[in-house]
């Protein structure tokens, strides 16, 4: 069994797809018998990122990170994020001639340029140099692979995602869930500018709208849309219960690289409405029975009402964390010139 160091600047208490994906993958790798060392902000003195208090930035030195990795003596190193811990580990790998893999989870250039007037081309150059220094960069979808390849990213490999089918599953539908008339159009995720939530809230739709999640834009959007139910963040079974009562899950983001929440909704038997962009297009593109894609989000929402709840669940069942984790492990080993034996 392998000793694998996994480094991420995105970690608890953050609630996002990066953390959920790494959590599930690490749990599965440990179940398969691998020894995992985590390098995460909670292991160091850290401070909250301004305007994003749940994002913690590690305040440490290269030497501290290097000593921790030296003590573990990993067989493989995977760097998940382009933050301070990711850069220190990248430096350690290059200095010690250690092959390493990375993963591209977040459209960092788009997220930064939405808040700070910096050109995306400059930011993409920064991110490209980070990932191209490694031996292999993992991406979740074919469309993202094609896009990054066109931007000069090299050695791209696929790493898909999974879903906990026992937690997220269909449930009996209530007549008036949350005390609201049907159909229920629901959005789940961080309430922040990059999620494009106003595109959903401003739609003229029948029934009711529900937003599950929290974030810096919640108060502003809640005031602007008093007719919408904002529930705040939900977790575990309570989150699954919320998903299961929706008639349509609406995914308005145009910047996500995958959209784990799409799988969670599908697993609960909820058809998805989204723009035809990276993430939803890769998941739903060949499965019109499970959701609708349209450049007009209202049209997608109304089409999704006619989609199949059983079709949504069936699509979700094709995604498992075991398969995704074996793909991840194969990539990590390939970065070191090793081919993982088929089982």
C-alpha positions in Angstrom: 0.0 0.0 0.0 1.1 3.5 -0.7 2.0 6.5 1.5 0.4 9.5 -0.1 0.7 13.2 0.9 -2.4 15.2 0.0 -2.0 19.0 0.2 -4.9 21.4 0.1 -5.4 25.0 1.1 -9.2 24.4 0.9 -10.4 22.5 3.9 -12.9 22.5 6.8 -14.7 24.6 7.8 -15.2 25.4 4.1 -18.3 23.8 2.6 -17.6 23.4 -1.2 -17.0 20.8 -3.9 -13.2 20.8 -3.4 -13.5 19.8 0.3 -16.3 17.3 -0.3 -14.3 15.7 -3.2 -11.1 15.4 -1.2 -12.9 14.2 1.9 -14.6 11.4 0.1 -11.5 10.4 -1.9 -9.3 10.3 1.2 -11.9 8.2 3.1 -12.0 5.8 0.1 -8.2 5.6 -0.2 -7.9 4.8 3.5 -10.6 2.1 3.1 -8.4 0.6 0.4 -5.5 0.5 2.8 -3.4 3.5 1.8 -1.7 5.7 4.4 -2.6 9.4 3.9 -0.8 12.4 5.3 -2.8 15.7 5.0 -1.2 19.1 4.8 -4.1 21.5 5.5 -4.5 25.0 7.0 -5.9 23.6 10.4 -2.5 22.1 11.1 -0.9 25.5 11.2 -1.6 29.0 12.6 -4.2 30.4 10.2 -6.3 33.5 9.6 -9.7 34.0 7.9 -9.6 35.4 4.4 -11.3 38.8 4.4 -14.9 38.6 3.3 -14.6 34.7 3.3 -14.1 33.9 7.0 -14.7 30.2 6.5 -11.6 30.1 4.2 -8.5 29.8 6.4 -5.1 30.9 5.1 -2.2 29.0 6.7 0.5 31.3 8.2 3.6 29.1 8.1 7.0 28.8 6.5 8.4 26.6 3.8 10.8 24.9 6.2 7.8 23.9 8.5 5.9 22.3 5.6 9.1 20.7 4.3 10.0 19.1 7.6 6.5 17.6 7.9 6.7 16.0 4.5 10.3 14.8 5.1 9.1 13.0 8.3 6.3 11.2 6.4 8.5 10.2 3.5 5.6 9.8 1.0 5.6 7.5 -2.0 3.4 10.0 -3.9 2.4 13.7 -3.5 -0.8 15.3 -4.7 -1.3 19.1 -4.6 -5.0 20.1 -4.8 -4.8 23.9 -4.6 -2.7 26.8 -5.7 -2.5 28.4 -2.3 0.4 28.9 0.2 0.5 25.2 1.2 0.3 24.1 -2.4 3.2 26.4 -3.4 5.4 25.3 -0.5 4.8 21.6 -1.4 5.5 22.3 -5.0 8.8 23.9 -4.0 9.6 20.9 -1.9 8.9 18.4 -4.7 10.9 20.4 -7.3 13.8 20.8 -4.8 13.8 17.0 -4.0 13.2 15.7 -7.5 9.9 14.3 -6.3 7.3 13.8 -9.1 3.9 15.2 -8.1 0.3 15.5 -9.4 -2.0 18.4 -9.1 -5.8 19.0 -9.7 -7.7 21.9 -11.2 -10.8 22.4 -9.0 -11.6 26.0 -9.2 -11.7 28.7 -11.9 -9.3 30.8 -9.8 -8.9 33.5 -12.5 -12.6 34.0 -12.9 -13.2 34.1 -9.2 -10.5 36.7 -8.6 -11.4 38.9 -11.5 -15.0 39.0 -10.4 -13.8 40.8 -7.2 -10.5 42.5 -8.2 -9.9 44.3 -11.6 -7.1 42.0 -12.7 -6.9 40.6 -16.3 -7.8 36.9 -16.5 -4.9 36.3 -18.9 -2.4 37.3 -16.2 -4.1 35.1 -13.6 -4.3 32.1 -16.0 -0.5 32.5 -16.6 0.1 32.2 -12.9 -2.1 29.1 -12.5 -0.7 27.5 -15.7 2.9 27.8 -14.4 1.8 26.2 -11.1 0.2 23.1 -12.7 2.7 22.7 -15.6 5.5 22.3 -13.1 3.9 19.0 -12.0 3.9 15.7 -13.9 0.2 15.5 -14.3 -2.9 17.7 -13.7 -6.3 16.2 -13.0 -9.5 17.7 -14.3 -13.1 16.5 -13.8 -14.5 16.7 -17.3 -13.7 16.5 -21.0 -14.8 20.1 -21.7 -12.6 21.5 -19.0 -9.7 19.4 -20.3 -10.2 20.8 -23.8 -10.4 24.4 -22.5 -7.3 24.2 -20.3 -5.4 22.4 -23.1 -6.2 25.3 -25.4 -4.8 27.7 -22.7 -1.5 25.8 -22.6 -2.0 23.4 -19.7 -0.1 20.1 -20.2 -0.4 16.5 -19.1 -4.1 16.7 -18.3 -5.8 13.5 -17.0 -9.4 12.8 -16.0 -10.6 12.5 -12.4 -14.4 12.3 -12.1 -16.5 12.5 -9.0 -18.8 10.2 -7.0 -21.8 10.4 -4.7 -23.0 8.8 -1.5 -26.1 6.9 -2.8 -27.2 5.8 0.6 -27.5 9.4 1.9 -28.7 11.1 -1.2 -31.8 9.2 -2.4 -35.4 9.8 -3.5 -38.0 10.3 -0.8 -41.8 10.5 -0.7 -42.9 14.0 -1.9 -44.8 16.2 0.5 -47.8 18.3 -0.7 -46.4 21.6 0.5 -42.7 21.2 1.4 -41.3 24.1 3.5 -45.0 25.3 3.6 -44.6 26.4 0.0 -46.7 25.6 -3.1 -45.2 23.4 -5.8 -43.3 23.2 -8.1 -40.2 23.8 -5.9 -37.2 25.2 -7.8 -34.1 24.8 -5.6 -30.5 26.0 -5.7 -27.9 24.7 -3.3 -24.4 26.0 -2.7 -22.4 29.0 -1.6 -24.3 32.3 -1.9 -21.5 34.2 -3.6 -21.0 36.3 -6.7 -19.3 33.5 -8.7 -22.4 31.3 -8.4 -24.6 33.6 -10.5 -27.6 33.1 -8.2 -29.4 36.3 -9.3 -29.9 34.6 -12.7 -32.1 32.1 -10.9 -33.8 34.4 -8.5 -34.9 36.9 -11.2 -36.6 34.2 -13.3 -40.4 34.3 -13.8 -41.3 30.7 -12.7 -44.4 29.0 -11.3 -44.5 27.8 -7.7 -41.7 28.6 -5.3 -37.9 29.2 -5.1 -35.6 27.9 -2.4 -32.0 28.7 -1.8 -30.0 26.4 0.5 -26.6 27.6 1.6 -24.8 30.6 3.1 -22.2 33.1 2.0 -21.3 36.8 1.6 -24.2 37.6 -0.8 -27.0 36.0 1.2 -28.1 39.1 3.2 -28.2 41.3 0.0 -30.1 38.7 -2.1 -32.5 37.9 0.7 -33.5 41.6 1.0 -33.8 41.9 -2.8 -36.0 38.7 -3.1 -38.3 38.5 -0.1 -40.5 35.9 -1.9 -37.6 33.4 -1.9 -37.0 31.0 1.0 -33.3 31.2 2.1 -32.7 28.3 4.5 -29.1 28.8 5.3 -26.6 25.9 5.2 -27.8 22.4 5.7 -25.7 19.2 6.2 -25.9 15.5 6.1 -29.4 14.0 6.2 -31.1 17.4 6.6 -29.5 18.5 3.3 -30.6 15.3 1.6 -34.1 15.9 2.9 -34.2 19.3 1.4 -32.9 18.2 -2.0 -35.5 15.4 -2.1 -38.4 17.8 -1.9 -37.4 19.8 -4.9 -39.1 19.5 -8.3 -36.2 21.0 -10.2 -32.7 21.7 -9.1 -31.4 24.9 -10.7 -27.7 25.3 -11.3 -27.1 28.9 -12.5 -23.3 28.9 -12.2 -21.2 29.4 -15.3 -17.8 29.1 -13.6 -17.8 25.8 -11.7 -15.5 23.1 -13.1 -17.9 20.2 -12.2 -20.8 20.8 -9.8 -21.0 18.2 -7.1 -24.4 19.5 -6.1 -25.7 18.4 -9.5 -24.9 14.8 -8.5 -26.4 15.2 -5.1 -29.7 16.5 -6.6 -29.8 13.7 -9.3 -29.2 11.1 -6.6 -32.3 12.4 -4.8 -34.3 11.9 -8.0 -34.4 15.7 -8.8 -34.0 16.7 -12.5 -31.5 19.5 -13.1 -31.8 22.8 -15.1 -28.6 24.5 -16.1 -26.7 26.5 -18.7 -24.9 24.4 -21.3 -21.5 25.0 -19.8 -18.6 23.0 -18.4 -19.9 20.7 -15.6 -23.6 20.4 -16.3 -23.0 19.9 -20.0 -20.6 17.0 -19.3 -23.0 15.4 -16.8 -26.3 16.0 -18.5 -25.4 16.4 -22.2 -26.2 12.8 -23.2 -29.0 12.4 -20.7 -32.0 14.6 -21.5 -34.2 12.4 -19.4 -32.4 13.6 -16.2 -32.3 17.4 -16.9 -32.4 20.2 -19.3 -29.7 22.5 -20.6 -30.5 25.9 -22.3 -28.8 29.2 -22.7 -32.2 30.6 -21.5 -32.3 29.4 -17.9 -36.0 29.8 -17.6 -36.5 27.5 -20.6 -34.3 24.9 -19.0 -36.2 25.1 -15.7 -39.6 24.6 -17.4 -38.2 21.7 -19.6 -36.7 20.1 -16.5 -40.2 19.9 -14.9 -41.1 17.3 -17.5 -37.9 15.2 -16.9 -37.9 11.9 -15.1 -37.1 11.5 -11.4 -36.2 7.9 -12.0 -33.9 9.0 -14.9 -32.2 11.5 -12.6 -31.5 8.8 -10.0 -30.3 6.3 -12.7 -27.7 8.8 -14.0 -26.4 9.5 -10.5 -26.0 5.8 -9.9 -23.3 5.7 -12.6 -21.1 7.9 -10.4 -19.4 6.1 -7.4 -16.6 7.3 -5.1 -14.8 3.9 -5.4 -14.5 4.3 -9.2 -13.5 8.0 -8.9 -10.9 7.1 -6.2 -9.3 4.3 -8.3 -9.1 6.8 -11.2 -7.4 9.3 -8.8 -4.9 6.7 -7.6 -4.1 5.6 -11.1 -3.3 9.2 -12.0 -1.2 9.7 -8.8 0.9 6.7 -9.7 1.1 7.6 -13.4 2.7 10.9 -12.3 5.5 8.8 -10.9 5.8 6.5 -14.0 3.8 3.7 -12.4 0.9 1.9 -14.0 -1.7 0.7 -11.4 -2.6 -2.9 -11.9 -6.2 -3.7 -12.8 -8.2 -5.5 -10.2 
